[in-house]
């Protein structure tokens, strides 16, 4: 609605003797209130206050943030969560888990068409990059904490990981 149309509406309300008018459209709402008139005999006396105009701007609701439901981990990951820092592997040796240092998305390779960093049976040295965790659009290279042989990969590629969730089992040298 244009300013001229609003002014014409105010003048019309003031002349008509109506004390309140409310006009609502798709994107605005206008309420015009005038003070009540008093009659003395046949003479109409108007208060000296001008009509009050209230214009309400539409309120935009804040965006709704979707919260993802809790992710159920595969059965083999739940078993690894309850394991101590070192446990006996199937072949009788001790293994050490490498845990996720942050929450994010686990990737075994640097890109979709690239080879994986490590596979079961590979030897790793302390400091070797073994995976990537994406957190807040940042790709963080995760390094091996111990030297040894990769016994098991506990997390599926492109799946979410929680803080301190075991990702790999390493049999140290």
LINRA-V647717 format. One record per run of one state. SS is the DSSP state (A for helix, B for strand, O for the rest). FROM is the first residue (numbers start at 1). TO is the last residue. If there is no record, write none. Layout:
ss:SS from:FROM to:TO
ss:SS from:FROM to:TO
This chain:
ss:O from:1 to:2
ss:A from:3 to:16
ss:O from:17 to:19
ss:B from:20 to:24
ss:O from:25 to:27
ss:B from:28 to:33
ss:O from:34 to:37
ss:B from:38 to:40
ss:O from:41 to:42
ss:B from:43 to:45
ss:O from:46 to:51
ss:B from:52 to:57
ss:O from:58 to:74
ss:A from:75 to:81
ss:O from:82 to:85
ss:B from:86 to:88
ss:O from:89 to:93
ss:B from:94 to:99
ss:O from:100 to:103
ss:B from:104 to:107
ss:O from:108 to:108
ss:B from:109 to:109
ss:O from:110 to:115
ss:B from:116 to:116
ss:O from:117 to:122
ss:B from:123 to:124
ss:O from:125 to:128
ss:B from:129 to:135
ss:O from:136 to:137
ss:B from:138 to:143
ss:O from:144 to:147
ss:B from:148 to:153
ss:O from:154 to:158
ss:B from:159 to:161
ss:O from:162 to:165
ss:B from:166 to:172
ss:O from:173 to:173
